[in-house]
Amino acid sequence: MDALTLLLTRHSQPRLTAPAPCSMALENIKQAALRAPDHAGLKPWEFIVCTDEGLSKLGAILQDSAIKSGKGQESIDRALQLPHRAPMVIVAIAKYIEHEKVPREEQIAATACAVQAMQMAALVQGFAGIWRSGSYAQCPFVKMSLNLSEEDEIVGFLYLGSSKVKPMPKPRVASENYFTHWS
Ligand SMILES: Cc1cc2nc3c(=O)[nH]c(=O)nc-3n(C[C@H](O)[C@H](O)[C@H](O)COP(=O)(O)O)c2cc1C
């Protein structure tokens, strides 16, 4: 797939199964993240690649957060299973670094670019994925369990694997609704 086709047909897939990317395919995904635009080259990020028992470990953190946040029993039970919706979940974290020219927002933006790059690198190698966030991404208990500071941000949980279904082509969006031209 050429780069433009990838950009124009990129899509998410919530219904994921094994196999997850591994070896060179996974390394390409990591390298794609590390090529994200990054003001001052701070590399203000950390990525936790969860597979197998790692998914259960992440699920236990989400469940603990559900309990501590006073969620209902259904949410508490579900939390444990959430990461198991894919064979791999990459937790993408913006690790804030104080810098006179690079505000926190830009560091979050750089990490978001890395997530997008990883998703596209997965797609072009025949895998599929979806970027999720949800209340757990904002939860102070989850951040604490991951040893994050208040200023760090969980930018997303990137669920990766192989698509269970054939993707539906998405309709083209009218660009004139979102772009104006000044010339
Ligand atoms: C920061 C961010 C957080 C998101 N969180 C969720 C989420 O928690 N659950 C979800 O179903 N989709 C979430 N999405 C949207 C999906 O990743 C996806 O873009 C959406 O389902 C549209 O599908 P498409 O990417 O094929 O256009 C999020 C997207 C972004 C950028």
The ligand as an SDF file (V2000), in Angstrom:
LIG
                    3D

 31 33  0  0  0  0  0  0  0  0999 V2000
   -7.9000   10.6090   21.6250 C   0  0  0  0  0  0  0  0  0  0  0  0
   -8.8940    9.6270   21.0770 C   0  0  0  0  0  0  0  0  0  0  0  0
   -9.6140    8.8390   21.9420 C   0  0  0  0  0  0  0  0  0  0  0  0
  -10.5610    7.9260   21.4830 C   0  0  0  0  0  0  0  0  0  0  0  0
  -11.2340    7.1420   22.3670 N   0  0  0  0  0  0  0  0  0  0  0  0
  -12.1120    6.2160   21.9130 C   0  0  0  0  0  0  0  0  0  0  0  0
  -12.7610    5.3410   22.8180 C   0  0  0  0  0  0  0  0  0  0  0  0
  -12.5280    5.3630   24.0270 O   0  0  0  0  0  0  0  0  0  0  0  0
  -13.6430    4.4620   22.3120 N   0  0  0  0  0  0  0  0  0  0  0  0
  -13.9160    4.3910   20.9730 C   0  0  0  0  0  0  0  0  0  0  0  0
  -14.7320    3.5720   20.5590 O   0  0  0  0  0  0  0  0  0  0  0  0
  -13.2980    5.2160   20.0880 N   0  0  0  0  0  0  0  0  0  0  0  0
  -12.4010    6.1150   20.5190 C   0  0  0  0  0  0  0  0  0  0  0  0
  -11.7660    6.9440   19.6340 N   0  0  0  0  0  0  0  0  0  0  0  0
  -12.1600    6.9050   18.2190 C   0  0  0  0  0  0  0  0  0  0  0  0
  -11.5930    5.7130   17.4580 C   0  0  0  0  0  0  0  0  0  0  0  0
  -10.2020    5.6050   17.6750 O   0  0  0  0  0  0  0  0  0  0  0  0
  -11.8460    5.8300   15.9470 C   0  0  0  0  0  0  0  0  0  0  0  0
  -11.1440    6.9110   15.4070 O   0  0  0  0  0  0  0  0  0  0  0  0
  -13.3110    5.9760   15.6520 C   0  0  0  0  0  0  0  0  0  0  0  0
  -13.9720    4.7940   16.0270 O   0  0  0  0  0  0  0  0  0  0  0  0
  -13.5900    6.2530   14.1510 C   0  0  0  0  0  0  0  0  0  0  0  0
  -13.1030    5.2240   13.3610 O   0  0  0  0  0  0  0  0  0  0  0  0
  -12.0660    5.5000   12.1790 P   0  0  0  0  0  0  0  0  0  0  0  0
  -10.7410    5.7720   12.8300 O   0  0  0  0  0  0  0  0  0  0  0  0
  -12.1020    4.2470   11.3640 O   0  0  0  0  0  0  0  0  0  0  0  0
  -12.5470    6.6750   11.4070 O   0  0  0  0  0  0  0  0  0  0  0  0
  -10.7950    7.8260   20.0810 C   0  0  0  0  0  0  0  0  0  0  0  0
  -10.0330    8.6120   19.1950 C   0  0  0  0  0  0  0  0  0  0  0  0
   -9.1040    9.5030   19.6870 C   0  0  0  0  0  0  0  0  0  0  0  0
   -8.2950   10.3350   18.7210 C   0  0  0  0  0  0  0  0  0  0  0  0
  1  2  1  0
  2  3  1  0
  2 30  2  0
  3  4  2  0
  4  5  1  0
  4 28  1  0
  5  6  2  0
  6  7  1  0
  6 13  1  0
  7  8  2  0
  7  9  1  0
  9 10  1  0
 10 11  2  0
 10 12  1  0
 12 13  2  0
 13 14  1  0
 14 15  1  0
 14 28  1  0
 15 16  1  0
 16 17  1  0
 16 18  1  0
 18 19  1  0
 18 20  1  0
 20 21  1  0
 20 22  1  0
 22 23  1  0
 23 24  1  0
 24 25  2  0
 24 26  1  0
 24 27  1  0
 28 29  2  0
 29 30  1  0
 30 31  1  0
M  END
$$$$
